[in-house]
Amino acid sequence: MIKSIVFLFFISLSFAFSQQLLQIQYYQYEAGQCDGSQSQSGSLEACSSSSNVVSTVYAKFDECLIFNDGFSILSLASSNSLNYSVYENDCNGPIVSSKIIELGSCSANCENEIQQNPFLISIVDQSSIEIPSQDSFATIYYGGDCDGDWKNSFSFIQFMTTNLCVDEGENGSMMLSCNPIINQLTITSFNSLGCKNKSSATEIALSLENCNLFGNNTNMGLYCN
């Protein structure tokens, strides 16, 4: 309970000073949405319902992020588009690929056979960030001292819904569950849609002080509520 109060206190302090952030909303995968395509495109209908949102990311521009399971930097290319650069290692180069993503358009990771969840990127004011009150797992990347006090130096916050079956592609799904008593997250993977045919379960200890995660002074906080 005390940790929850401290966590929310950090959030309220951080968001009191407003700035613009990227908001990336990931949606439930819909069978057949990529239709065999390997390009980064997808069904516009996949992002049409807010009830299908399974994860929300808030990130700063021009920062090294873990986006679509790879090191990348998102920078503003125009008033309605982003430059999405993917790096081989820790955003220090070389650049593996670079493409333009339109703000407000629904895209899907059709080139990724494992995770093809559609996503929608927009720009929001930091003061408008919505903090889930329950059934949520948070991942936070921050710099500076590795003391859990990320409010002035975070570059990335992701809220993922727990206890929800998330389809990730034609042949797989996953579910997150939290045990606050022992401060542990369990990631359960399945070989079929609908969280059927369990393949593995991974347990992760939760802490706001995972230090120097990528060897570049980036710290990570993991938290459940």
N, C-alpha and C positions, 0 to 999 in steps of 0.2 A: 504494500500500500504506500509506504514511504517513498519507494523508488518511483511509483506512478506519479506521486505528487511532484517529486523533483523533476521527472521527465517533462511533465506538462508545464512546470514553472520555466524550464529552459526554453520550451517552445514559445510560451507567451512572451518572454523577453526577446527572443530572436525575431519573432514576427512583428514586434512593435515598431521596428525600423524597416519600412517598406522599400522594396525594390522589385524589378520585374524578373520573373523566372520563367523557365520552360516548364510546362506541364505536359507530361506524357501519360496518356491513359491507355492501358492495355485491356483488350476485350476478350471475351470467351471465344475460342476458336469455333468456327462453324464448318461442319463437314462439307467438303467440296468447294470451299471459298476460293482456293487458289486454282482449282480447275486444271491442275497439271502444269501451271506456269512456274517458272523458276526465277522470274523477275520480281522486283520489290513492288508488287501491286496486290490488290485484293478487292474483295467485294465492299462497296460503299455501305451496303446494308449491315455489314458486320459491326460498324461503329454507330449504328443508329439509335441504340437504346442504352441509356445510362445504367439500367439494371444489369447489363452484361459486362460492366467494368469489373475486372478481377484484380487490378493493380494500378496505382497512381504514383507517378514519379514527379518530383519537383527538383529541378536542376539549374545550376547557373550556366550562363553562356561561357563559351571558350574555356571550359574546364575539362580535364581528363576524366571521363566517365566510363562506367561499365554499362554500355547500352547495347541491347540485343546480344548479350553474352560476349562482347568484345570491347577492347579499349578503343575509345572514340572521343572525338570532340565535335560538339554542335555549335556552330557559329552563325550569326545572322547574315544571310546573303542578300536579302532585300526585305522590304516591308512585309512580304508574305511568303518568304521561303528561307530555309536553312541550308547551310552546307554541312553535310554529314561525312566526316573523315574517319576512316577506320585505320587503326595502327597495328603493327605487328606486335609491339611490346611496350606497354606502359606509356603510350603517346609520345615516346621519344623518337619514333620513326623506325623503319620507313613506313610511309603510308601505303596500306594495302589497297584501299579503294576510296573513292570520293564521289558523292552524288548529292543532288539537290532534292530536298524534301519540302513539299508545299505545306505550309501551315494550314491546319484545319481540314486536311484531306486524309482519308482513311487509307492506311497502307498495311500490308501484311508481309511477314518474312517468308515469302514463298520459296526463296532460295535455301532456306534452312529446313531440312526435313524433320528435325526434332522439335523445334519451336516455331510455329507459324502464327502465333497470336497476332491479330490485327492491332494497330495502335494509331492514335490520333494525337498530334502535337499542337499545342497552342501556347500563347504567351499570357501569363496571368500576373497580377500583382501579388507580392508576397503576403500582403495582409489578407488576401482572400483564400489562403490555404485552409483546407478543411481537414481537421485532425480526427481520425476515427476514434470513437469512444470505446469500442470493444471489437473483439474478433479481428484483430489486426496484428501483423508482424511488420516492424519497421527496420529498414536498413539505412544507416546514415554514414556518409563519408565526410570526414572533416580533417583539417590540417591543424598545425600548432601543437600545443602540449597534448599528450595522450592522457587526458584526465576525465574524459566523458563530457566535458563542457564544450560542446560543438557549436554553440549558438552564434558565435561571431565568425566561424571559419568553415561552415559546412558548404559542400559543393553539390551534394546529392542526398535526397531523402526519398525513400520508396516505401509506400504502404501497401502491403499485400493482404488480401482477405484470407483469414484462416478458416478451417473447417468447411471449405468449399472445394468441390471437385472442379479442377481446371483442365479442360481439354487443351492440349498443346499442338496437336497435329493429327494426321489421320490414324496414327498408330500409338498414341501415348497420352497420358494424363497424369496429374499429380495433385496432392493435397498437403496443405500445411496444418500442423496442429501444435499448440503450445501447452507447456506444463509450467505455470508460474511458480509452483511450489518448489521445483528443483531448477527453475530458470533455464528451461531447455526447449528447443524447437525440434520438431520431427518433420522431415520431408519424406513423404511416401510417394514412390513412383509406381506407375502401372503401365502395362504393355498394351492396354486397350483404352478406347474412349469410355467415359463414364466411370472412371476409377475402378475398372475391373482387371483381374489378372495381375495382382501385385507382383512387382519385380524386385523392389528394394525399399529399405527405409534407412534414412540417415539422420542421426541425432547430432544437434549442434548446440553447444553451450552458449548462452546469451550473456553479453557484456557490452558496456558502452566504451570499453577500453581495450580494443584490439589494435595494437600499436604498429605503426610503420608497415602497413599491410603489404604494399607492393614494392617496398624498398625505396619509396620516394616521399617519405614523411606524410603519407596519407594514412589516417587512422579510421577505424570502422567501429560503429556502434550497432549492436543488434538488440532489439527490444520487442516484447510482446505485451499486448494489453487485452 
